[in-house]
Amino acid sequence: MAKRIGLLTAGGDAPGQNVCLKSITYHALDRGFEVLGIRKGWDGLLQYDLDDPATHGEQVMLLTKVRVRDIDRMPGSFLHSSRCEPNAVAQREVPDFLKPQVGDAAAADLTAHLKRVIAALKLDALVVLGDAAALQYAARLSAEGVPLIGIPKTVHNNVNGSDYSLGFSTALARGVRFIQEMRAMAGSREEIAVIEILGRSSGLPTMLIGFLAGADRTLIPEVSFNPAKLAELLMKDQRANPANYAILTMSEAASIEPELVAQYAPWLQRFAEQRAQADAVATRGQNQSREEIVFEMMQDLSARIGGSGAVVTEILESITGKRVLFQPLSYLVRTGEPDGQDLLGAANFAAMAVNLLAQNKDGLLVAYRQNENYTDLPIDIVNQTGNQRGLAEFYDAEAYQAKPSIIWAARV
């Protein structure tokens, strides 16, 4: 009997994921498999109401070669994606038909429902293209008996077990290109430019993009910074540049040194209030007052609030007394045509995944590792920290720069 496999993408978008989806579909169909595409990542399985056929076609589609023929030419995910975490679904996000089962719990673990849906779809295995969080949940499903294969797909390149994640290479190239384009604008205006890239948990992409683009200074989450010192360095860089400009690249979660947070509280407070007004109610709970939300955000100053590019720009303007150019690139580095490395990575990961399923193997992560080439590992490795070297080893914390040494463009 032919295998029936489910295919989904979960977590942030990454260049090359549609190439991988197409390649998996083609390889699987050529082996006589049936391929079901699951929409919106894990959320597609949660929204699948076993008692309501109307939801079935909305969440799951049969994939054919004709249907996926041209998806490799578009960014984003053909199947759509989400950051849904089925083991901790907020009350407001629980599907209506499941609410009687979860009661008033603030967060519900809906794994049991998800497993029932997988069984009802008669899937022999799942193939999960995911970031670190999505693959950690996949590892849990595997441990609970769900056959699956994981594929690392994230521009952050932070999946334990693999030195390379699909989309990382293109993100580097696009980030460098955008910074070089911003140089012309910064030079024309003779200004300091703050370019926010990405990296809530790891500064690796930002550090490498800044290093390769020749940015003057770079901020990463692993090392907090002193705004006054940063401003002094950037003004020095600007004076030393014949074109009279300077470039700062920064991760979205770069943080101000904890002992200096109170000094910059007015900017941080204003930013917290703006975020609370815009979307905090939707993200932090429906039963909180705006004041409570602002307070929670202010307690989080050492993380995203403290280092947001918009906040850093305002602080630098206040210190220098000059206008500072600000440009976020977070979503732009997730789009675009995949480069050669990500095209090859997508094709190889796809072939490996289907070959493993054809051999009746599951519970594995396909990976690329230094000195090993492409390989597969038990998927539980995504939950391990391993013996990776710290990013700070490659970063000059005094100068806010990557060290001028050989850097392996992979997880460190």
N, C-alpha and C positions, 0 to 999 in steps of 0.2 A: 504494500500500500504506500502511495506517495506521501512524503512528509509534508506537513503543513507548518509553515513558520510564520511568526509575527515579526514585524519590523517597525521599530519606533525610534524617534529622536527625542532626547530629553535634555534640558538645560539650555545654556546660551547657544546662539547660532555660531557656526564656524564655517569658513570657506572650505569647500570640498565635500560637505556632507551630502549634497545631492548627487555628486559623482559617485560617492560610496553607495547611496541608496540604489541608484541605477545599476551599478555593478553587481551588488548583491542580488537584485531582482533578476538580472540577466543570467548570472551564474546558477542561481537556484532553479529558475525555470528550465535551463538547459539540462539540469539533472533530474527533471521531472517533479520538482517540488511545487507546491502551491504556496503563494506568498500573499499574506494579508498585511496591508499597511494600517497601522494604528495611529490615528490622528491625535495631535496635541500631547504627545508623550504619555506619561503615566496618567494624566488627566483623562485621556481618551478611554482608558480602561475603567476609571472611576465613574465616568459619566455613562457608561454602558449599563443600561437597566435591563436586567435579564427578563423582566416581566413586561417590558415596553418595546416591542419591535421597532417603533419609530425612532428610537435612539440608536439602533444598531448600525444603520447605514450612515448616520451622522458621525460615528466614531471609528468605523472600520471600513476599509475599501479593499477590493481585490486588485492586486497589482499585476499588470501585464506589461509586456515589452512596449506595446503601443502607448500605454498610459504613462510610462516613465521615459519614453524615447528622448524627449528634449529637456528633461529636468536638470541635466548637468550644465545647462546654459544659464541657470538662474541662481541668485543668492538666496539666503534664508533656508528654510526647510520645506520641501514639497509636502511633507506630512504635517507640517506645523509642529510647534514644540511648546513646552511649558516648563516652569521650575517647580511644578507640583511635587510635593514630598508625601507620598501616600501614608507614611507612618506617622505623620503629624499634620493633618489637614485642619486648618482653622475652621471654627464652627460656621462662619459665613460662607466658606467654600465647599462645605459638604453638600453633595447633591441632595435635592429635596427628598428623593425616594429613600435615601439612607439615613436621614435625620432621626426617624423614630428609633433607629438602632443605636445611635450614638448619644442620645439624650442631650444633656447640657454641657458636656465636656468641652473645654476651651479648644482642645486639639484632639482629633480622633485618629486612631490607627486603623486605616481601612484596608489593610493588607489582605484580610480574609475575603473581602468582596473582590478585590483585584484577582486573587487566585481562583475564585469561583468563575470569574469571567474568562480567564485564560483556559480553564477546564471546559467551559461551555463552548468556547471557540474551537475546541479540539486542536489546540496548538501543540505540536510536538516540541517546539522550542521557540524562544524569543531571541531576536538579535537587537541589542540595545546600543545605539550610538549615543553616548552620553558624556557629560562632564564628571568631575570627581563625585559630586553629591549623587547624581543619577546612578553612577556605577556602584557606589557604596550601597545604595538601595537594591540594585540588581544583585549584588553579592549576598544580601540578606535573602532575597527570593531564592537564589540558588541554594543557599544553605537549608531552606525550607522545602526543597524538592522541585522547584521550577527549573526545567532545563533551559539554559540560555548561554549566549555568547556575548561578551561585552567588547565594544570598540571605543577606544579613547578619542573623544572629539571635543576639544576646547581650545580656544585661543590662549588660555592661561597656561596651558601645558603643565598642569599640576596633578595629573593622575598618577598615583603611586603605582610603580611596576613598569611603566613605560617612559622612556626618555623622550618620546615624541608623541604628541597628540595631533590628530587631524585638525587643520586650520591654523596651527601655530606659525608655520612658515610664511603663509600668505599674510597673516596679521603683522608679522615683522616687516615684510616688504612694503605693505600698504602704509604702515605707520611711518616708516622712513620716508616714503614718497610724500606723504602729506606734510611732514615736518619741513622737507625741502621746499615745498610749495609755500608754506607759511613764512619761510625765510624772506621771500621776496616782499611779502606784506610788511613784516617786521622791519625790514631794511628800509622800505619806502617811507615808513612812518617814524623810523628811528626810535623804536620802542622796545621794551622788554616784552617777550611773548610767553605766555603760560599755556602750555599744551597738555591737557589732561588726556591720558590714554585709557588705561583700564588697570584692573588689579586690585580686587577687594581683599584678597588673602595672600597674594604673591606679587612681588614687584618685578619678577623675571621679565615679562614682556616689555614693561616700561623701561627697565634698565637696559635691555638689549636694543630696543628701538632708539632710545636716547644715545646710546653708545655708537650704534651704527650710523645714526644721522648726524653725529658730531654736536649734539646739544651741549650747551655750556654747563648746565647743572641738571641733576635728576633727583627726584624724590621718590622713595619707595616705602611701602608700609613697614618693612622690617626695621627701618631706622628713622626715628622721629627727628624733627628739624626745629631750628631756631629761626623764626621769621626775620628777625633783625640781621642775623648773620647771613642768611640767605640773600636778603636785599643788598647787603654790602657786597657780597660776591658777584651778584648779577650786575650791579652798577659798575663794578670793576671790569667785568667781562664786556660790558657795553662800551666803556671808555677805550678798552684795548682793541675793539673791533673797528677797522677803518670805516665800516658802514654804520657804526654807532647803533647797534642793536644787540640783544642777547636772547637766547632761547632756554627756557626752563621746561623740561618734560616732567610729568608727575603722575603717579598712580592715583586713582580716585580715592584710595583709602590712606594716602600719606597722612601722617599725624604730627601735630605740634608737640614739642617736648612737654610732658605732663606738668612740670613745674611752671610752665609759661602759659598754660591754658587760661588762667584767670586774667592775665594781662590782655588777652585778645577776646575776652568774653563778649564784648559788645557786638563784634562781627559774627561770632558764633551764635549768639542768642538770636540775632536777626535772621540768620540763615535757618536756624531751627524753627522759628516761627513761620517763615515762608514755607518750609517743607511741611509743617503741620497743617497749614492752610490748604496746601495743594493736594497732598495725598496721604498724609500720615494716618488719617482715620481709616482709610481703606487698608492700610498695611499693618496697623498696630492694634486694631480692635475697635469695635463699634460702641463699646460701653465706656470709653474714656472721654474726658473733657479735653478741650484743646490745650488747656493749661497743663494737664497731666501728660499729654503727648509731648509738649515742648520740654517739660521737665525730664522725661525719659530720654529725649534726644540730647539734651544738655549733659546727661550722665554718660552719653556715648561720644563725648567730644574727642577722645583719644582715637576714635575710629573714623568713620566716613565724614562726620560733620567737621572734625578738626582739620581735615586735609582736602576738602572739596576744592576743585580748581577755582570755582567762583569765589569762595571765601579767601583762598590764598591770593587771588588777584586783587581783591579789595584791600587786603592787609598790605600787600606790596605797594599798592597805590598810595596808601596812607603813609607808609614809611618813606617812600621815595619822593612823594609829592608830584609824581608824574603819572600820566595815563599808562596803563598796562594792557596789552592786547591779550584776550583770552579766547581759546578755542578748544572745546572738547571733541575728542575723536573716538570715543568709546564704541559707538555703533558702526562707524565707518570702517574700522579695522575688522569687523565681523562680516563685511560684505565683499563684493568684488569677485573677479575671476580668480580661481585658485591658481597658484604658481605650480611649477613643475614638481616640486617636492610634495605638495599636497595632492596633486593629481596622482602621482605614483603611490603615495600613502593610501589614498582612498581606494585605488584599484587593488593594492596588495592586501589591505585589511579586509576588503570584501571577499577576495579569493580565499584568504585564510579562513574566514568565518564559515563560508559555505563548505569548504573542504572538511573542516572539523565536524560540521553537522552531518555531512555525508558519511563520516566515519563513526557516527553515533557518539561523538564526544561533546560534552557541554560543561558548564561550570567554569569556563575559561575566559581569560582576557587576551585578545590578540594585542601584541605590543611590538615596539621597536626599542631595542636596548643597545647601548654602546657595546661594541666588540662582540655582539651576538647576532646582529641584523634582526630580521623579523622573526618573532617567536610567539609562543603562547604560554600562559602561566595561569595557575589557579586564580579565579577572579577575586578570591578573598585578599589577594595582595593589595587591592586598592585601599584596604583598611589599615595597612601597615605603613609605618613611617620609613622603614629601611635605614640605610646608612648614607643618605644623601648629604652632601656638603651644604652648609648654610649659605644663603645668598649674600649675607654680609661679608663673607670671605672675599667676594669679588667686587666689593663696594667700598669706596673711601668715604667714611662717615663724616670726616672733617671737611672734605671738599664738596660733598654731595655730588659725587661722580663715580662712574664705573672705573675700576682700576685698569690701567693700560696693560692688561695681561691676556693670555689666551683664555677665551671663554668658550666652553662647549655649549652650543646652542640647544640645550635641552634642560631637563629638570636638574637643578642643583640643590 
